[in-house]
Amino acid sequence: MKRTPAIDVDLNQFLTGARTTLTTVRCCVATVLCALRPMALAILLVHGWLATAAAACDLAGAEPVTVLRLAETGDLFLADGRIITLEGIDWPARDEPARRAALVSALEHLFTAGSVRALFSVGVDRWRRQTAQLAVVVAGDTAWIQGMLLEDGLTFAWSGAAAPRCWPDLLSHEALAREAGRGLWSAPPSPSRITARVIYEGRVRSVRPGRRMTFVNFDSPGGQSPGWMLTQRQMAAFRQAGRDPATFVGKRLRLRAVAEPGEKRRLTAVAPHMVEVLE
């Protein structure tokens, strides 16, 4: 079952662009940058990530790390024994090998392009992993890794119940890929392709409270749209955040949600920061 909200990444097209960019800049970049591998150079230069003016995560306090291995699960094994995952982005499931391969390839090239720094979260999960925001430093310039992956459409912003650091910046870099139609966003999401994790956009038709759940229904031709379910606890969290779902009627929303299997096509968005009001 696929989880991506759009189409698979066209990695060959991405690499072709990288090679073209390398040819263009080879004659005019510093020697140390010309020594970089092609994909890393293309990522850092073509999107202006070296000396970038784009909004980026504040990584003050990030520490140097050495990445020994990147597992296909997205776990990064460091030389000091720690295991980290990339905070604030989605890592594809096993049944999405093309998306995994694209992310692994991009990250491996970035890790060899310069020195890596990590800003760690507090605490570890049950697998003794920490989440972290990562950066790569090349010739004295720092580029935010999560931002680059999002801006190239290789993944989308995702989190749990608590908003990660730099959540607004993660969304803004994802928006750049969506507006440019890059990677996952090269075709619009289709309601018929709703799968485990999804970014769903729709206009709210009605909000109906029930005894235990509140149901948010979306407009759709032929009744193809899913319903969004909120527990009483989730409703309280939204209201506490000043975002009462009852006020969403007639508004267009973007949800980062988990789609339940089955014919009823129900969505669960667990936290207020996972819902954007578009209009």
N, C-alpha and C positions, 0 to 999 in steps of 0.2 A: 504493500500500500504506500503510495506516494504521500509525502507531507508538504511539498512545496506549493505555495499559492499561485505559482505561475509556471512557465515552462522550464525545462532543464537548461543549465548553462551550456552555451556553445563554446566549449573550451578551445576548439580549433580556431574559431574566429578571434577569440581573445588572444591566443598566442600569435596569430598572424599580425594583429595590431601591435603586439609587443615587438615583433621583429622589425616591422616598418618603422616604429618609433626609434628603435635602436639605430637603424641605418641613418635616420635623419639627424640624430643628435651626436653620432659617434665623433664627428669631426670637430665639435665645438664644446664638448664637456670635459671636465677635468679628468686627468689620467686615472685617478682613483675610482671615479664613477664609471669610466669606460671598462674597468675591470670587472664590474658587476655582471651577474648573469642577466640575460635579456629580459625575462619577465619582471624581475625585481626592478631593473632600471626603468622599464616602461611604466610600471605602477607608480614609481616615485616621481617620474618626470611628467608623464602625460597628463596627470591629474593635479600637478602643481603641489605635490606633497612636500617637496623640499622647499623650505621657506614659504609654506602655504599661508594664505590669508583666510582660509576656511575655518569655521568654528571647529575646535577640537577639544577633546577631553583634557582637563588639567591633570597632568601626570606628575605634578610636584611630589617628590618623595619616592618616585619609582626607583627601584634598585637594579643593578646589573644582574643578569641571570645567564646561565648557559643551558641551552636546550639540547639534551642528549638524544631525545627521541620524540617523535610525534606519532601517536597511535591513530589508527583509523577511526577510533571512537572520539577523537578530538582531545584526548588527554595528552598533556605535555609533561614529559619526565625531565626534571632538571638535575644538574650535576650534584646539587646539594641534597638530593633525595626527595625533594618536594614534588608533588604532582599538582598541576594546575589545569583549569579549563578556561576558555575565553569567555569573559563576563559580558553579558548583554547581547549575544547573538545566538542564532539557532545553529545547532550542529546536525547535519542530516542523519537520518536513520540508515540502518544497514541496507534497506531495500532501495536506497537512492545512491548507487555507486558513482554515478556521473558527478553529482553534486559533491560527494565526499572527495573524489579524485581532484576536482577543481580546487577545493579549499586546501587540501593537503599539498598540492603542487605549489599554489601561491604562497602558503606559509613556509614551506621548505626553502623556496627561493628567497623570501624575505629574511629568514633566519640566517642565511649565508651572505646577505647583502651588507650587513653591518652588525653592530653589537645590539643585543636585545635587553630591554628594561621592562620590569614588571611592577605594577602597583597592585599589591595584594589586598584581598578582602580579609575581614576578620573571621576566624573560625574555619573549620573544615567540615565536609559532609561525611556520611557514613563510610565512604570509600577513601577517606583521608585526603580528599582533594580540596584545594582552594580555588576560588575564582580570581581572576586578575585582568586588569586592563594592560595591554602590551604596547610597546613602541619599539621601533628600530631606529638606531642612530647611525647615519651615514655621513661621513665627512663633516661631522659637527652639527648636522641638522637632524631633527627628530621628527619622525612620522608615526602617527597613531595607527596601529595595525587594525583594530576593529573598524575604525572609520574607513580605511582603505578597502577592506573586504566588502563593507556595505555599499560604498560608493561605486564599486565595480559590479554590484549586483550578484555577488557570489553567495550571499546569504541575506537574512533579514533580521531585524532587531527582535529580541525575545528575552523574556525574563520570567521569574516566578512571581510569587505574591508581593515581594518587596521590589521596588524599583531599583535597578542597579545605579551605580555612579554614572553620571554623564548621560542619563537616559534621553534628555532633549537633544543632545548632540548626536547620539546614535540614530534617533529618528530623522534628524536633519540630513545626515549622510545617506541613510536609506532613501530619503525623498529625492536626492540628486540622481540616484540610479533609476528610480521609478519614473521621474520626469524625463530622463534621457532614454528610457527604454533599454537599459543595459541588463545583461544577464537574465536573472529570474523575471525581470520586468519587461522583457522583449515582446511579450504578449500579455494582454490584460487577464487577470484572474477570471476563471469561468465558474459560475455557481455549480456546474455539474462536476467540478473537480475538487470539491471540498473533501479533505482528508484529515488525518490526525491533527496536525498543527496547521492553522490557516490564518491568513490575513483576509478578512471578509469586509467588503464595503457594501452598504445598503442604506436605504431610507426607511426610517421607522414608521410603520403603519399604526401600531397600537402597542400599549403596555397594559397587560392584564395581571393584576395580583391574584394569587391563589392562596390556599391555606398554608402551604409550605414553600412554594416557589412563586416567583414573578416571571411572567413570560413576555418577552419583547419580540414582536412580530415585524417582519420587513415586507415592504412592497416587492412584488416580483410578478413577471408574466407567467401565467400557468401554474402559480403556486410552487415554484422551484426554490424559493429562498428558505434558508433554515430559520429556526427559532433560537433565540438567546434566552437561556434560563439563568436566573439568579436566586440563590438561597437567601433566607432572611438575614444571615450574617453578611453576605455579600452586599445586599441592599443597604444594610447599615453602614458598611464601609464606604460605599459610593456616596451616601448622604453625608457622612462625616467629612468626606473630601469635597463637599459642595457640588456634587454631580448626581443629583437625584435622577435615576432612570425615567421617572414619570415625566420629566421635562424633555425627554428625547423625542417625543412624538413629532413627526414631520421633519426631523433633522436627519442629515446623512452622517453615518458613523463609519469609522474604520475600527474593526475589532481584531485583536490578536487573541485567538481563542483556540481551544481544543474542541474538535468535532467528535461527537460520540458516534460510534458505528451504528448502523441500522437505517431504517427507512425514514425515521422522523427527523433526521438531519438537525440535531440540536447542538448548539454551541455553548461553551462555557468559557467566559472571560473572567478570571478570578480576581482582578484588581483594577481600580480606577485608572491607573496609568496605562493599562493595556487597551484603553478605549479612547479614540480621538473623535471629537466632534468636528466634522469637516465643514458643515454649513447649516 
